Amino acid sequence: MRAVESIATGLRWKRLRDPVTVIGPPDAVAREACWELGAATAANLVA
């Protein structure tokens, strides 16, 4: 997580949403969080 944040900061990207971290097999809550993050990212790319 720290490495990704360092790269994003270096590229001057802004955080759209809180990061999603999944440890172990993803459950329904983790999949929903990933979907929401992807949808928010896609919406900002289109805008």
N, CA, C and O atoms as a Tripos MOL2 file, in Angstrom:
@<TRIPOS>MOLECULE
protein
  188   187    47     0     0
PROTEIN
NO_CHARGES

@<TRIPOS>ATOM
      1 N           0.8300   -1.1750    0.0000 N.3       1 MET1
      2 CA          0.0000    0.0000    0.0000 C.3       1 MET1
      3 C           0.8780    1.2440    0.0000 C.2       1 MET1
      4 O           0.6150    2.1970   -0.7330 O.2       1 MET1
      5 N           1.8920    1.2330    0.8000 N.am      2 ARG2
      6 CA          2.7670    2.4030    0.8930 C.3       2 ARG2
      7 C           3.4730    2.6730   -0.4210 C.2       2 ARG2
      8 O           3.6350    3.8310   -0.8070 O.2       2 ARG2
      9 N           3.8960    1.6280   -1.1150 N.am      3 ALA3
     10 CA          4.5830    1.7980   -2.4000 C.3       3 ALA3
     11 C           3.6470    2.4090   -3.4390 C.2       3 ALA3
     12 O           4.0500    3.2990   -4.1880 O.2       3 ALA3
     13 N           2.4220    1.9470   -3.4890 N.am      4 VAL4
     14 CA          1.4520    2.4820   -4.4530 C.3       4 VAL4
     15 C           1.1780    3.9550   -4.1440 C.2       4 VAL4
     16 O           1.0910    4.7730   -5.0600 O.2       4 VAL4
     17 N           1.0430    4.2950   -2.8790 N.am      5 GLU5
     18 CA          0.8090    5.6890   -2.5030 C.3       5 GLU5
     19 C           1.9980    6.5680   -2.8600 C.2       5 GLU5
     20 O           1.8110    7.7130   -3.2710 O.2       5 GLU5
     21 N           3.2130    6.0590   -2.7120 N.am      6 SER6
     22 CA          4.4040    6.8270   -3.0820 C.3       6 SER6
     23 C           4.4370    7.0950   -4.5880 C.2       6 SER6
     24 O           4.7440    8.2050   -5.0220 O.2       6 SER6
     25 N           4.1230    6.0830   -5.3660 N.am      7 ILE7
     26 CA          4.1020    6.2480   -6.8330 C.3       7 ILE7
     27 C           3.0180    7.2450   -7.2250 C.2       7 ILE7
     28 O           3.2630    8.1360   -8.0380 O.2       7 ILE7
     29 N           1.8340    7.1050   -6.6610 N.am      8 ALA8
     30 CA          0.7350    8.0070   -6.9950 C.3       8 ALA8
     31 C           1.0620    9.4490   -6.6090 C.2       8 ALA8
     32 O           0.7250   10.3770   -7.3430 O.2       8 ALA8
     33 N           1.7040    9.6370   -5.4820 N.am      9 THR9
     34 CA          2.1100   10.9790   -5.0640 C.3       9 THR9
     35 C           3.1300   11.5530   -6.0330 C.2       9 THR9
     36 O           3.0540   12.7280   -6.3940 O.2       9 THR9
     37 N           4.0810   10.7340   -6.4540 N.am     10 GLY10
     38 CA          5.0860   11.1790   -7.4100 C.3      10 GLY10
     39 C           4.4830   11.5780   -8.7500 C.2      10 GLY10
     40 O           4.9990   12.4700   -9.4240 O.2      10 GLY10
     41 N           3.4010   10.9270   -9.1370 N.am     11 LEU11
     42 CA          2.7040   11.2530  -10.3820 C.3      11 LEU11
     43 C           1.6990   12.3920  -10.2010 C.2      11 LEU11
     44 O           1.0460   12.8130  -11.1560 O.2      11 LEU11
     45 N           1.5840   12.8780   -8.9810 N.am     12 ARG12
     46 CA          0.6520   13.9610   -8.6260 C.3      12 ARG12
     47 C          -0.8030   13.5730   -8.8630 C.2      12 ARG12
     48 O          -1.6320   14.4010   -9.2410 O.2      12 ARG12
     49 N          -1.0930   12.2890   -8.6300 N.am     13 TRP13
     50 CA         -2.4670   11.8320   -8.7140 C.3      13 TRP13
     51 C          -3.1610   12.1550   -7.3990 C.2      13 TRP13
     52 O          -2.5140   12.1910   -6.3520 O.2      13 TRP13
     53 N          -4.4620   12.3890   -7.4370 N.am     14 LYS14
     54 CA         -5.2050   12.6310   -6.2120 C.3      14 LYS14
     55 C          -6.0200   11.3930   -5.8610 C.2      14 LYS14
     56 O          -6.4470   10.6460   -6.7420 O.2      14 LYS14
     57 N          -6.2250   11.1900   -4.5900 N.am     15 ARG15
     58 CA         -7.0050   10.0470   -4.1090 C.3      15 ARG15
     59 C          -8.4790   10.3460   -4.2890 C.2      15 ARG15
     60 O          -8.9770   11.3680   -3.8170 O.2      15 ARG15
     61 N          -9.1730    9.4560   -4.9710 N.am     16 LEU16
     62 CA        -10.6050    9.6150   -5.1970 C.3      16 LEU16
     63 C         -11.4170    9.0110   -4.0600 C.2      16 LEU16
     64 O         -12.4440    9.5530   -3.6520 O.2      16 LEU16
     65 N         -10.9440    7.8940   -3.5660 N.am     17 ARG17
     66 CA        -11.6280    7.1720   -2.4900 C.3      17 ARG17
     67 C         -10.5840    6.5290   -1.6060 C.2      17 ARG17
     68 O          -9.4080    6.4790   -1.9670 O.2      17 ARG17
     69 N         -10.9910    6.0490   -0.4770 N.am     18 ASP18
     70 CA        -10.0750    5.3310    0.3910 C.3      18 ASP18
     71 C          -9.6200    4.0490   -0.2870 C.2      18 ASP18
     72 O         -10.3890    3.4350   -1.0250 O.2      18 ASP18
     73 N          -8.3740    3.6340   -0.0460 N.am     19 PRO19
     74 CA         -7.8890    2.3990   -0.6670 C.3      19 PRO19
     75 C          -8.6230    1.1720   -0.1240 C.2      19 PRO19
     76 O          -9.1760    1.1860    0.9760 O.2      19 PRO19
     77 N          -8.6100    0.1200   -0.9290 N.am     20 VAL20
     78 CA         -9.2170   -1.1570   -0.5410 C.3      20 VAL20
     79 C          -8.0900   -2.1610   -0.3500 C.2      20 VAL20
     80 O          -7.2800   -2.3680   -1.2530 O.2      20 VAL20
     81 N          -8.0390   -2.7760    0.8060 N.am     21 THR21
     82 CA         -7.0490   -3.8030    1.0980 C.3      21 THR21
     83 C          -7.7910   -5.0910    1.4420 C.2      21 THR21
     84 O          -8.6640   -5.0950    2.3090 O.2      21 THR21
     85 N          -7.4480   -6.1690    0.7700 N.am     22 VAL22
     86 CA         -8.0770   -7.4620    1.0220 C.3      22 VAL22
     87 C          -6.9810   -8.4530    1.3830 C.2      22 VAL22
     88 O          -6.0370   -8.6530    0.6190 O.2      22 VAL22
     89 N          -7.1120   -9.0640    2.5370 N.am     23 ILE23
     90 CA         -6.1610  -10.0780    2.9840 C.3      23 ILE23
     91 C          -6.9220  -11.3920    3.0660 C.2      23 ILE23
     92 O          -7.9240  -11.4980    3.7720 O.2      23 ILE23
     93 N          -6.4410  -12.3810    2.3420 N.am     24 GLY24
     94 CA         -7.1300  -13.6630    2.3110 C.3      24 GLY24
     95 C          -8.1460  -13.6890    1.1790 C.2      24 GLY24
     96 O          -8.1840  -12.7770    0.3530 O.2      24 GLY24
     97 N          -8.9560  -14.7160    1.1390 N.am     25 PRO25
     98 CA         -9.9480  -14.8340    0.0750 C.3      25 PRO25
     99 C         -10.9680  -13.6880    0.1500 C.2      25 PRO25
    100 O         -11.4510  -13.3560    1.2320 O.2      25 PRO25
    101 N         -11.2890  -13.0920   -0.9880 N.am     26 PRO26
    102 CA        -12.2570  -11.9820   -0.9590 C.3      26 PRO26
    103 C         -13.6770  -12.4810   -0.6790 C.2      26 PRO26
    104 O         -14.1320  -13.4730   -1.2480 O.2      26 PRO26
    105 N         -14.3470  -11.7740    0.2000 N.am     27 ASP27
    106 CA        -15.7440  -12.0930    0.4830 C.3      27 ASP27
    107 C         -16.6230  -11.0790   -0.2480 C.2      27 ASP27
    108 O         -16.1190  -10.2510   -1.0070 O.2      27 ASP27
    109 N         -17.9050  -11.1410   -0.0250 N.am     28 ALA28
    110 CA        -18.8450  -10.2620   -0.7250 C.3      28 ALA28
    111 C         -18.5770   -8.7880   -0.4050 C.2      28 ALA28
    112 O         -18.6990   -7.9340   -1.2840 O.2      28 ALA28
    113 N         -18.2200   -8.4880    0.8240 N.am     29 VAL29
    114 CA        -17.9430   -7.1010    1.2200 C.3      29 VAL29
    115 C         -16.7110   -6.5870    0.4920 C.2      29 VAL29
    116 O         -16.7060   -5.4530    0.0140 O.2      29 VAL29
    117 N         -15.6730   -7.3990    0.4020 N.am     30 ALA30
    118 CA        -14.4510   -6.9950   -0.2940 C.3      30 ALA30
    119 C         -14.7110   -6.7980   -1.7900 C.2      30 ALA30
    120 O         -14.2180   -5.8410   -2.3870 O.2      30 ALA30
    121 N         -15.4790   -7.6980   -2.3870 N.am     31 ARG31
    122 CA        -15.8000   -7.5590   -3.8120 C.3      31 ARG31
    123 C         -16.6070   -6.2900   -4.0730 C.2      31 ARG31
    124 O         -16.3750   -5.6030   -5.0680 O.2      31 ARG31
    125 N         -17.5330   -5.9810   -3.2050 N.am     32 GLU32
    126 CA        -18.3310   -4.7580   -3.3490 C.3      32 GLU32
    127 C         -17.4510   -3.5200   -3.2130 C.2      32 GLU32
    128 O         -17.6160   -2.5600   -3.9660 O.2      32 GLU32
    129 N         -16.5220   -3.5310   -2.2660 N.am     33 ALA33
    130 CA        -15.6100   -2.3980   -2.0860 C.3      33 ALA33
    131 C         -14.7350   -2.2060   -3.3220 C.2      33 ALA33
    132 O         -14.4940   -1.0750   -3.7440 O.2      33 ALA33
    133 N         -14.2630   -3.2970   -3.8960 N.am     34 CYS34
    134 CA        -13.4590   -3.2130   -5.1280 C.3      34 CYS34
    135 C         -14.2900   -2.6950   -6.2890 C.2      34 CYS34
    136 O         -13.8070   -1.8910   -7.0870 O.2      34 CYS34
    137 N         -15.5340   -3.1460   -6.3930 N.am     35 TRP35
    138 CA        -16.4110   -2.6820   -7.4680 C.3      35 TRP35
    139 C         -16.6510   -1.1850   -7.3390 C.2      35 TRP35
    140 O         -16.5810   -0.4550   -8.3280 O.2      35 TRP35
    141 N         -16.9340   -0.7250   -6.1220 N.am     36 GLU36
    142 CA        -17.1760    0.7000   -5.8800 C.3      36 GLU36
    143 C         -15.9460    1.5360   -6.2380 C.2      36 GLU36
    144 O         -16.0710    2.6010   -6.8420 O.2      36 GLU36
    145 N         -14.7700    1.0590   -5.8690 N.am     37 LEU37
    146 CA        -13.5370    1.7760   -6.1900 C.3      37 LEU37
    147 C         -13.3370    1.8470   -7.6970 C.2      37 LEU37
    148 O         -12.9760    2.9000   -8.2240 O.2      37 LEU37
    149 N         -13.5640    0.7550   -8.3860 N.am     38 GLY38
    150 CA        -13.4350    0.7410   -9.8530 C.3      38 GLY38
    151 C         -14.4500    1.6370  -10.5240 C.2      38 GLY38
    152 O         -14.1210    2.3280  -11.4890 O.2      38 GLY38
    153 N         -15.6750    1.6410  -10.0350 N.am     39 ALA39
    154 CA        -16.7200    2.4770  -10.6180 C.3      39 ALA39
    155 C         -16.4080    3.9600  -10.4100 C.2      39 ALA39
    156 O         -16.6120    4.7680  -11.3160 O.2      39 ALA39
    157 N         -15.9200    4.3160   -9.2350 N.am     40 ALA40
    158 CA        -15.5720    5.7130   -8.9660 C.3      40 ALA40
    159 C         -14.4030    6.1510   -9.8470 C.2      40 ALA40
    160 O         -14.3910    7.2690  -10.3620 O.2      40 ALA40
    161 N         -13.4420    5.2790  -10.0130 N.am     41 THR41
    162 CA        -12.2820    5.5980  -10.8640 C.3      41 THR41
    163 C         -12.7210    5.7870  -12.3140 C.2      41 THR41
    164 O         -12.3120    6.7430  -12.9720 O.2      41 THR41
    165 N         -13.5500    4.8780  -12.8050 N.am     42 ALA42
    166 CA        -14.0360    4.9820  -14.1900 C.3      42 ALA42
    167 C         -14.8460    6.2510  -14.3950 C.2      42 ALA42
    168 O         -14.6990    6.9210  -15.4180 O.2      42 ALA42
    169 N         -15.6890    6.5850  -13.4460 N.am     43 ALA43
    170 CA        -16.5000    7.7890  -13.5640 C.3      43 ALA43
    171 C         -15.6310    9.0410  -13.6210 C.2      43 ALA43
    172 O         -15.9610    9.9880  -14.3360 O.2      43 ALA43
    173 N         -14.5380    9.0580  -12.8860 N.am     44 ASN44
    174 CA        -13.6500   10.2210  -12.9090 C.3      44 ASN44
    175 C         -12.8190   10.2710  -14.1800 C.2      44 ASN44
    176 O         -12.4090   11.3550  -14.5980 O.2      44 ASN44
    177 N         -12.5610    9.1410  -14.8000 N.am     45 LEU45
    178 CA        -11.8210    9.1460  -16.0550 C.3      45 LEU45
    179 C         -12.6860    9.6720  -17.1880 C.2      45 LEU45
    180 O         -12.1740   10.3190  -18.1010 O.2      45 LEU45
    181 N         -13.9780    9.4090  -17.1480 N.am     46 VAL46
    182 CA        -14.9040    9.8470  -18.1780 C.3      46 VAL46
    183 C         -15.1810   11.3480  -18.0470 C.2      46 VAL46
    184 O         -15.3530   12.0460  -19.0470 O.2      46 VAL46
    185 N         -15.2220   11.8300  -16.8170 N.am     47 ALA47
    186 CA        -15.5790   13.2450  -16.5520 C.3      47 ALA47
    187 C         -14.5410   14.2080  -17.0470 C.2      47 ALA47
    188 O         -14.7010   15.4200  -16.8960 O.2      47 ALA47
@<TRIPOS>BOND
     1     1     2 1
     2     2     3 1
     3     3     4 2
     4     3     5 am
     5     5     6 1
     6     6     7 1
     7     7     8 2
     8     7     9 am
     9     9    10 1
    10    10    11 1
    11    11    12 2
    12    11    13 am
    13    13    14 1
    14    14    15 1
    15    15    16 2
    16    15    17 am
    17    17    18 1
    18    18    19 1
    19    19    20 2
    20    19    21 am
    21    21    22 1
    22    22    23 1
    23    23    24 2
    24    23    25 am
    25    25    26 1
    26    26    27 1
    27    27    28 2
    28    27    29 am
    29    29    30 1
    30    30    31 1
    31    31    32 2
    32    31    33 am
    33    33    34 1
    34    34    35 1
    35    35    36 2
    36    35    37 am
    37    37    38 1
    38    38    39 1
    39    39    40 2
    40    39    41 am
    41    41    42 1
    42    42    43 1
    43    43    44 2
    44    43    45 am
    45    45    46 1
    46    46    47 1
    47    47    48 2
    48    47    49 am
    49    49    50 1
    50    50    51 1
    51    51    52 2
    52    51    53 am
    53    53    54 1
    54    54    55 1
    55    55    56 2
    56    55    57 am
    57    57    58 1
    58    58    59 1
    59    59    60 2
    60    59    61 am
    61    61    62 1
    62    62    63 1
    63    63    64 2
    64    63    65 am
    65    65    66 1
    66    66    67 1
    67    67    68 2
    68    67    69 am
    69    69    70 1
    70    70    71 1
    71    71    72 2
    72    71    73 am
    73    73    74 1
    74    74    75 1
    75    75    76 2
    76    75    77 am
    77    77    78 1
    78    78    79 1
    79    79    80 2
    80    79    81 am
    81    81    82 1
    82    82    83 1
    83    83    84 2
    84    83    85 am
    85    85    86 1
    86    86    87 1
    87    87    88 2
    88    87    89 am
    89    89    90 1
    90    90    91 1
    91    91    92 2
    92    91    93 am
    93    93    94 1
    94    94    95 1
    95    95    96 2
    96    95    97 am
    97    97    98 1
    98    98    99 1
    99    99   100 2
   100    99   101 am
   101   101   102 1
   102   102   103 1
   103   103   104 2
   104   103   105 am
   105   105   106 1
   106   106   107 1
   107   107   108 2
   108   107   109 am
   109   109   110 1
   110   110   111 1
   111   111   112 2
   112   111   113 am
   113   113   114 1
   114   114   115 1
   115   115   116 2
   116   115   117 am
   117   117   118 1
   118   118   119 1
   119   119   120 2
   120   119   121 am
   121   121   122 1
   122   122   123 1
   123   123   124 2
   124   123   125 am
   125   125   126 1
   126   126   127 1
   127   127   128 2
   128   127   129 am
   129   129   130 1
   130   130   131 1
   131   131   132 2
   132   131   133 am
   133   133   134 1
   134   134   135 1
   135   135   136 2
   136   135   137 am
   137   137   138 1
   138   138   139 1
   139   139   140 2
   140   139   141 am
   141   141   142 1
   142   142   143 1
   143   143   144 2
   144   143   145 am
   145   145   146 1
   146   146   147 1
   147   147   148 2
   148   147   149 am
   149   149   150 1
   150   150   151 1
   151   151   152 2
   152   151   153 am
   153   153   154 1
   154   154   155 1
   155   155   156 2
   156   155   157 am
   157   157   158 1
   158   158   159 1
   159   159   160 2
   160   159   161 am
   161   161   162 1
   162   162   163 1
   163   163   164 2
   164   163   165 am
   165   165   166 1
   166   166   167 1
   167   167   168 2
   168   167   169 am
   169   169   170 1
   170   170   171 1
   171   171   172 2
   172   171   173 am
   173   173   174 1
   174   174   175 1
   175   175   176 2
   176   175   177 am
   177   177   178 1
   178   178   179 1
   179   179   180 2
   180   179   181 am
   181   181   182 1
   182   182   183 1
   183   183   184 2
   184   183   185 am
   185   185   186 1
   186   186   187 1
   187   187   188 2
@<TRIPOS>SUBSTRUCTURE
     1 MET1         2 RESIDUE 1 A MET
     2 ARG2         6 RESIDUE 1 A ARG
     3 ALA3        10 RESIDUE 1 A ALA
     4 VAL4        14 RESIDUE 1 A VAL
     5 GLU5        18 RESIDUE 1 A GLU
     6 SER6        22 RESIDUE 1 A SER
     7 ILE7        26 RESIDUE 1 A ILE
     8 ALA8        30 RESIDUE 1 A ALA
     9 THR9        34 RESIDUE 1 A THR
    10 GLY10       38 RESIDUE 1 A GLY
    11 LEU11       42 RESIDUE 1 A LEU
    12 ARG12       46 RESIDUE 1 A ARG
    13 TRP13       50 RESIDUE 1 A TRP
    14 LYS14       54 RESIDUE 1 A LYS
    15 ARG15       58 RESIDUE 1 A ARG
    16 LEU16       62 RESIDUE 1 A LEU
    17 ARG17       66 RESIDUE 1 A ARG
    18 ASP18       70 RESIDUE 1 A ASP
    19 PRO19       74 RESIDUE 1 A PRO
    20 VAL20       78 RESIDUE 1 A VAL
    21 THR21       82 RESIDUE 1 A THR
    22 VAL22       86 RESIDUE 1 A VAL
    23 ILE23       90 RESIDUE 1 A ILE
    24 GLY24       94 RESIDUE 1 A GLY
    25 PRO25       98 RESIDUE 1 A PRO
    26 PRO26      102 RESIDUE 1 A PRO
    27 ASP27      106 RESIDUE 1 A ASP
    28 ALA28      110 RESIDUE 1 A ALA
    29 VAL29      114 RESIDUE 1 A VAL
    30 ALA30      118 RESIDUE 1 A ALA
    31 ARG31      122 RESIDUE 1 A ARG
    32 GLU32      126 RESIDUE 1 A GLU
    33 ALA33      130 RESIDUE 1 A ALA
    34 CYS34      134 RESIDUE 1 A CYS
    35 TRP35      138 RESIDUE 1 A TRP
    36 GLU36      142 RESIDUE 1 A GLU
    37 LEU37      146 RESIDUE 1 A LEU
    38 GLY38      150 RESIDUE 1 A GLY
    39 ALA39      154 RESIDUE 1 A ALA
    40 ALA40      158 RESIDUE 1 A ALA
    41 THR41      162 RESIDUE 1 A THR
    42 ALA42      166 RESIDUE 1 A ALA
    43 ALA43      170 RESIDUE 1 A ALA
    44 ASN44      174 RESIDUE 1 A ASN
    45 LEU45      178 RESIDUE 1 A LEU
    46 VAL46      182 RESIDUE 1 A VAL
    47 ALA47      186 RESIDUE 1 A ALA
